[in-house]
Amino acid sequence: MIKVTLKKEDMQLIASILEEQLQMELPPDKVFQVRCAIQNDELMVLIQHPVNVSLETQKIFAVLEETLQSQSQYHEQRVKFYVRVSGEKVPYTKNSIIVKPKKIQEDSRIIGEEASTGSDYSTANHQLIFPPLNILNPPSPSPTTEDNISDNPFNLLVDDHMSDNPFNLLVDDNISDSSYSSDTLFGSDHSLLEESKDSPGEAEKFDPFGDGKNLSKTKHLSVSSLPILLGGVLGVAVIFGGGNFFLIRACVIGECKELQIAQQFKSNTQELIRQAKSQKELVAVQQQIDTVISDLKVIPQWSPRYQSAQEINLSFSDQSAKITQVLKALESANIAEKKTKTPPTSLEELRARQSLWRQAIIPLESIKPGNELYGLVRGNLSKYQSNLQTLNQQLLSEESWLKKLTTAKTVAESALKREANAKSDNDWQRVQFAWQEVVNDLKSIPSNSTTHQEAKNLLTDYQPKLRLARNRAKKQAAAALNFKQAVNMANQAKVYETQNKWQAAIASWEQAVQIAKQVSQDSSFYSQAQSLIQPYSTAQAQAKEKQQLDGNLAQTRADLGKTCVNKMRFCIFNIETRGIVVRLTPEYDQALQSNPGVQSHLQALQEALGVISENSNLPVFLYNSQGQERYMKMPQ
């Protein structure tokens, strides 16, 4: 948690900002008042509303938190919110947070809402009391404002009588009015926002909305003592001489130059403010106001014109504070405009600019059309709001591009892991697709983005990986295809062999061997393809031998056909694995039995079969029609 050291004006400004934001975000019939203070390095915010107003406290806390998030000076600041009903001492709910800048990450809320009834807060050792409003000597309302006061239940709270301390803590007389540090105003014995052992008597001293007495060291003289004092002063002046000059200079007798100048200037102040068309002209008007305020301070409290001077002084102080609010807003806008001229380098820088525009816009939005500052504010406010809207769009785009960059990094890490384990063609295709997605995301980030340079650097590393993955995927896919084709050609060769189509079988075996040799060495199919080359080559050689044998058998079949048929069929034949099998027909067997002369023909048939056996290098087996072996010839 950071330590906050803020001035009174800062507390007034943030209270004004929070109050204005609540009025804008919530229904117009809801009336709020907000006061702020610092205690023990914590920012405390008290919200007060009328009795007849029902609120959604969660929404109030959300609006306040979001508003503080837009104020970069409150980031990492611990804040406590309190809500109470007008006239009640005890807040009926509270909430504690640590203000975090808006991000895509976790919520900044660290402590949930703690809500209870007034009786819950009034228990021993945990009593938190905000006394009801105590309006002392309110100024008489002017005719021009009387009707408006009746419409607003908080109009009795007159700012002209607010204490310098927005929480009106009563401190020892030896504490200076100008002290505003957290240690001075919120001592451990007097803090009424600390949930500790505070006594009810001490709590009655606190009212952040009260128009209480002036708690400074200076004490007002009673009216009854004024004549005596004046008489004493007159006597001393006459005795010592020069009294006339002293009384005139102190605005006791005669004219009061300072008061006359202030009254005359007051009648022209609003017009001077309206005529201010620039920040410089407004500063000049404020300097005149501050000069008048300083001159009025010479009028002592015992002067009969002191009360009139104080009323004018208070009016000028309010005007000066309002001008300061506007000047701070214009200065924030000037800083934001200067920063806009240079390209942002980070998302955080854009958010800082957004915070500057909000610091400029929110105070200006509180200036209503009837205010003398409205003429200067109106033209600038619309321009600032337009600039903020443009910046908000740029922030949305930047967040989108940052998300793309983050996604690209995540996918790249996944692609590296897949690449290390990739084996199959499908694995390499997935690696290629992953790298392609990474490169596409990085290329989509425009040159005016704060993440462009980082995306460009990553592209330098990732594009070579995409090319490598693409090449590996192509090689792997080609290797898978070659391996599959080699296996298919081998299967086709086997089919041709069963059909005794030896020439087609030999060609298929040759293609299978060549395709297997084309499988890339750095593919996962290389070793499998190499194991196919040798058996496919052997099968090709065997097919060639069978083709040659089949060519020889064709001649053998032709010779057998001529031998077994001559006007009539003598025999039938079949070439089997064991050799040539020849069977005599039943008609020929019958002729052999009925005609002894046919025996000589059988002898010639056997000799012809022997020749065929020698030519074909195959054994010949001759059987009669009954299956009995009649002749057998083995080649020499």
JOQUIUR-V573212 format. One record per residue. SS is DSSP state (H for helix, E for strand, C for the rest). NEAR is the number of other ideal C-beta (glycine too) atoms within 12 Angstrom. Layout:
BEGIN
ss = <SS,SS>
near = <NEAR,NEAR>
END
This chain:
BEGIN
ss = <C,C,C,C,C,C,C,H,H,H,H,H,H,H,H,H,H,H,H,H,H,H,H,H,H,C,C,C,C,C,C,E,E,E,E,E,E,E,E,C,C,E,E,E,E,E,E,E,E,C,C,C,C,C,C,C,H,H,H,H,H,H,H,H,H,H,H,H,H,C,C,H,H,H,C,C,C,E,E,E,E,E,E,E,E,C,C,C,C,E,C,C,E,E,E,E,E,E,C,C,C,C,C,C,C,C,C,C,C,C,C,C,C,E,E,C,C,H,H,H,H,C,C,C,C,C,C,C,E,C,C,C,C,C,E,C,C,C,C,C,C,C,C,C,C,H,H,H,H,H,H,C,C,C,C,C,C,C,H,H,H,C,C,C,C,C,C,C,C,C,C,C,C,C,C,C,C,C,C,C,C,H,H,H,H,C,C,C,C,C,C,C,C,C,C,C,C,C,C,H,H,H,H,C,C,C,C,C,C,C,E,C,C,C,C,C,C,C,C,C,C,C,H,H,H,H,H,H,H,H,H,H,H,H,H,H,H,H,H,H,C,C,H,H,H,H,H,H,H,C,C,C,C,C,C,C,H,H,H,H,H,H,H,H,H,H,H,H,H,H,H,H,H,H,H,C,C,C,H,H,H,H,H,H,H,H,H,H,H,H,H,H,H,H,H,H,C,C,C,C,C,C,C,C,C,H,H,H,H,H,H,H,H,H,H,H,H,H,H,H,H,H,H,H,H,H,H,H,H,H,H,H,H,H,H,H,H,H,H,H,C,C,C,C,C,C,H,H,H,H,H,H,H,H,H,H,H,H,H,H,H,H,H,H,H,C,C,C,C,C,C,C,C,H,H,H,H,H,H,H,H,H,H,H,H,H,H,H,H,H,H,H,H,H,H,H,H,H,H,H,H,H,H,H,H,H,H,H,H,H,H,H,H,H,H,H,H,H,H,H,H,C,C,C,H,H,H,H,H,H,H,H,H,H,H,H,H,H,H,H,H,H,H,C,C,C,C,C,C,C,C,H,H,H,H,H,H,H,H,H,H,H,H,H,H,H,H,H,H,H,H,H,H,H,H,H,H,H,H,H,H,H,H,H,H,H,H,H,H,H,H,H,H,H,H,H,H,H,C,C,C,H,H,H,H,H,H,H,H,H,H,H,H,H,H,H,H,C,C,C,C,C,C,C,C,H,H,H,H,H,H,H,H,H,H,H,H,H,H,H,H,H,H,H,H,H,H,H,H,H,H,H,H,H,H,H,H,H,H,H,H,H,H,H,E,C,C,C,E,C,E,E,E,E,E,C,C,C,C,E,E,E,E,E,C,H,H,H,H,H,H,H,H,H,C,C,C,H,H,H,H,H,H,H,H,H,H,H,H,H,H,H,H,H,H,H,C,C,C,E,E,E,E,C,C,C,C,C,E,E,E,E,E,C,C,C>
near = <19,20,16,33,20,29,24,29,24,26,36,34,33,40,41,36,39,42,38,30,34,39,28,20,24,26,16,11,16,26,27,39,39,41,41,45,43,40,39,25,23,32,46,45,48,47,44,40,37,26,17,13,26,17,29,20,30,18,22,37,35,24,32,44,39,29,37,42,31,35,39,27,27,38,28,23,34,31,42,40,41,46,40,42,32,32,24,29,33,32,40,31,32,34,32,29,35,27,36,27,27,28,16,15,10,10,18,26,24,19,19,15,25,23,23,19,15,22,12,19,30,23,16,13,13,19,29,38,33,43,31,24,33,25,22,19,15,20,21,12,17,13,9,9,16,13,12,14,20,12,13,21,24,31,23,25,34,28,26,24,26,34,34,28,40,42,43,34,39,30,31,16,13,11,23,18,19,14,25,31,25,32,20,25,40,34,24,18,17,29,33,41,42,30,29,22,17,31,17,19,14,25,30,21,30,47,37,41,40,37,25,31,20,23,28,22,15,15,13,18,19,12,15,8,15,21,15,15,22,23,15,16,24,21,14,16,22,15,11,13,10,13,21,17,14,21,26,19,21,30,31,29,20,18,15,28,21,31,32,22,26,36,25,15,29,29,14,19,31,24,14,27,34,21,18,31,19,18,26,16,23,35,23,20,36,32,20,28,35,24,19,35,31,20,25,36,23,23,32,28,26,28,31,24,31,28,24,22,35,26,25,34,32,26,30,35,31,26,33,30,30,37,38,30,36,43,35,32,38,37,24,38,35,24,21,33,23,13,24,25,11,13,19,26,19,19,31,21,23,37,31,28,39,38,33,34,40,37,37,38,38,41,40,38,31,29,28,16,13,13,23,26,41,23,25,31,38,21,18,36,30,15,22,34,23,17,28,33,18,20,32,23,16,28,31,18,25,33,26,22,31,29,21,30,33,25,25,35,25,18,30,32,20,21,32,22,16,27,29,15,15,29,23,22,28,17,26,36,25,26,36,31,24,33,39,26,26,37,32,21,29,35,23,23,32,20,14,16,30,29,34,27,21,24,33,20,17,31,26,15,22,33,23,15,29,32,17,23,34,24,21,31,33,21,28,32,26,25,34,30,22,31,34,23,27,35,28,20,31,34,22,26,36,24,17,27,28,15,15,19,20,28,22,22,34,30,22,32,38,27,27,39,33,23,28,35,24,26,35,28,14,19,31,26,33,25,18,20,34,23,16,34,27,16,22,34,23,18,30,34,19,21,33,23,18,25,25,18,21,24,18,21,28,18,20,31,22,19,28,34,21,20,31,28,18,15,9,15,23,35,39,24,36,21,31,14,11,13,25,41,26,42,29,36,23,18,20,32,24,17,22,25,17,12,15,11,11,21,17,13,23,27,17,17,35,27,19,30,41,28,22,36,32,20,24,29,21,32,26,40,30,38,25,27,23,14,14,14,18,26,28,21,28,17,19,10>
END
